[in-house]
Amino acid sequence: MINNPFEIDYLNLYKIAEKSAAGYKSSKPFPHAILDDFLTPKAYNKISKIFPKNNAKIWKTPTNVHTVGKSVTKNGSLALKELSYSKDTRSFFHELNSGLFLTFLEKLTGIKGLLPDPYFSESGFHRTSSGGYLDIHADFSHLNILGLERRINLIFYLNENWQETYGGELGLYNEDLKKVVSVSPIANRMLIFSTSDISFHGHPERLSCPAKKYRKSIALYYYTMPTADRKKSSILFPTDPKFTLKGS
């Protein structure tokens, strides 16, 4: 076992990736994998404790027609998110950006040459309050600051005692915007999926959790050098009037 602060058994993780690779590529509506109990209980509790408090100055809540009640971590001084993070937070994020973890992602997804975003420019902590939602969308295609193409989304959920009645399942939708998979945001679950112009996902129904409870997650994104067959695109919301489905 390779030692690390979060007790990730990489040798076993690589075996899981190799066994799951074919299923990942063939999964519908687009390649994805759901890994439950990703961390040991001890390591999960450590990560759960570092999630920013509700009143922390780290949060910003951009509200528009497509998203309500969703807060993300804002940049700290020098426009760097890391300066607002605790030591354990930085350690965990760096672990998931390490060569060890990138190797796992490559084995699972079949995508070679994966690179992290060292600035965490779009990634970090996310939370959504009661009544909040996020419309169905496909994410932006390229990270302009580095000139890289976005290839993988990783979402790690931190919601203990999450009830089905709260809602908040992340839907994965096909090109016709029909929901194919619902992913409940339960504690210690990791969702990994390949991003493209048709990797539609979201939780458009309003949350009905208690007022002081949040839907909490950590999001990290992974990139490669740009591929020749993909043009740059911004985030795509099918509810935009100008949006048309491919083939329509």
N, C-alpha and C positions, 0 to 999 in steps of 0.2 A: 504494500500500500504506500502511495506517495503521500508524505506528510504535508498538511496544510492547515491553517487555522480553523477551517470550517468542515473538517473531517470528510471531505469529498474523496471517495475511493475511486480514483481515476482509472485504475486498471479494470475495475469492475464496470465503470461507466463506459469505457471503450468497448467492452464486450456487449453491453446493452445496445450501444450505438450500432455495432456491426450486425446484431440480430434484428434491429429495428429499421435498418436503412431501407430495405425493400418496401416495408410497410409505409415508411415515411413518404417515399416518392410516389406511391400509388394511392395515398389517402386522398379523399375528396372533401371539399371541393378544390383544394390545392394542398400541396405537401405540408404536413404538420405532424407533430407528435405531442402527446400529453404525458408528462412524467409526474406521478404522484409520490409523495414522501421523498422528495428530492434530497433534502437535508436530513441528517439525524435529528431527533427531537432536541438534543442539546444545542446543536448548531442553529436549528430553526428558532429556538427561543432567543438565542443571541441576536439574530437578525431582526426578529420581531420587536425586540426592545429598542433597537436603534431607529425604528421608523419615526419620523419627525412628529412631534406633538401637534395637536390640533391648532394651537395658538402660536406655533413657531413662525418666525418671520421668513422662513424659507419658502413659504407657499405663495403662488400667484394663481388666480382663477380667471383665465380668459373665457368670457362668455359671449356666445353668438348664437345664431340660429341652429348651428349644428352640434353644439355642446353646451350643456348647462350643468353647473355644480361640480365640474371636474377641475381639480387643482393639480398643478405640476410644480416641480422645484425650479425656482428662478436662479439666475446667476448671482453669485456673491460679488465681493470686491474683485477688482481686476477682470470683471466679467467671467469669472471662473466658478462653476458650481462647487468644485471640490473644496473651496475655502469656506463653504457653509456646512460641509459634511464632517461628521465625527471620524475619529481614527478608525473605528470598526467599520463604518460605512465605506470609507475609502478602501479599506482592506478587502471588503467583500466585492465591491465593484471591480477592483483591480484583479481579484481572483477570477471573476467571470470574463475578464478581458485578457487573461493570461494565455500563453501558448498551450498550456495543458488543456484549458477549457476550449480554446479554438480548435484543437485537435479533435476533441469530442464532437463539436458541431460539424466539423468537416466529415468525420466518419458517419455521422447520422444523416446529414443532408446530401452528401456527395458533392458539395460545393467546395472547391479548393481555393486556397489563397485568401481565406477570410481575414479581415482586419477589423479591429475595434475602433471606436471613436474615442481617442484619448481625452477629448475635451468634454465628453458627455453632453454635447450640445443639444441633443434632442431627448436624451434618456434621463433616467433618474427615478425619483419617487412619484407615484401618481395616487390620487385618492378622489373619490366621488361621493358627494353627500346625498342624503335622502332627497328624492325628487330629481336627481341628476340623470343625465343620459349622454350618450355619444352616438351620433348618427352613423349609419353604415358608410364606410369609406375604404379607399385604397390609399396607402401612404405615399408620400413623395418618393421619387425614384432615385435621387442623387443627393449626396451631402456636399454642398457647394464649397464649404470651407476647406475640404480635402480633395474635392474632385473625384469622389468615389461613388460607386453604385450601391444602393441599399439592397441587401440580399436576404437578411434574416431578421425577424423580430423575436425577441425573447421576453416573456411576461412571467413574473414570479409573484404568486398571490400570497397575501398575508392576512387572511380573514378567518380568524378562529370562530367557531360556533356559527358559521354562516348558514342561515336558514333559506330553504328553497323559496319561501314566500317573499323574501327580500328582493328577488329578481337579480339582475346584474350579470346574468350569463352572457359571455361573449359569444355572439353568433358568428359563424363562418359561412359565407354566402357564395353561391355560384354566380356565373356570369349573368344569369337571369334574375339575380337578387333574391333567390329562394334560399332560405336557411337550410343548411345541410347538417351542421354540427353546432351544438350548444355546449359551451365550456363553463361549468360552474366555477366561480372564483374562490374555491376553498383553500384553506391554509396549506402551505407547503406543496402546492401544485405548480409545476412549470409547464408553460405552453411555448412551443417553438414552432414557427412557421415561416415558409419562404414567401418573400414579398415580390409582388409584380403589379402590373397595372390592373389585374383582375383578382387580387387577393383581398376581396371585400370582407370587412369585419366591422363589428361594432356592438353596442348594447343600446339600441334606440328606445327601448321601453324605460320609463322613469323608474328609478329605484324606490322601493317601499320599505327600506330598512328603518330602524328607529332613528330619531333625530340626531342623536349624538354618536351614531355608528357610521363608519365610512367603509366604502369598498376600496381596499388598499392593495397596491401592487408596486413592483419594481419593474421597469421596462429598460431593456438594453437592446441595441441594434448593431448589426454587423454588416460589413461592406466588402466589396472586392474592387479591383481595378475595373473601370467601365467596360462593359461588353459592347460589341459593335451593333447588336440587334435591338438595343433599347434606347429610346429617346428620353430626354429629360422631361419630367412631368411633376407638377405640384400635387398636393393631396387632392384626391378625387372624391367628391360627395355626389352620389347619384341623384340626390334630391335637388341639386342645382339645376335651374331651368335649362342651362346650356349643355348639360350632360346628356349623352346618348349612348345606349348600350351598343357594344360592338355587334355589327350584323343587323342592327335595327334600321 
